Amino acid sequence: MHDNLPDSTRACMQVLYAYLNGEETLEAALTAWRTMPLMDQDDDEETVLDEAALFGIDRDALHAEQQARLAVLLERLDEAPDTV
């Protein structure tokens, strides 16, 4: 995780990584993602996966279980619009 992230972003990322490691729920990860302050966020056709890469989540470096959890998270984010 990047050292220069604001504390609020760092806390959200900790929840996301805990979810990827099976230590946190999908709902907690979704909430963390949706409340994470993103710099220069726009509503074009950029994918959530690109945003994940922005925060250092390298899908190829994840174990199979982590990749599966990330896929579920990304699917759920694509299904529902942001409500925060």
Buried (B, 14 or more C-beta within 10 A) or exposed (E): EEEEBEEEBBEBBEBBBBBBEEEBEEEBBBBBBBBBEEEEEEEEEEEBBEBBEBBEBEEEEBEEEBBEBBEBBBEBBEEEEEEE
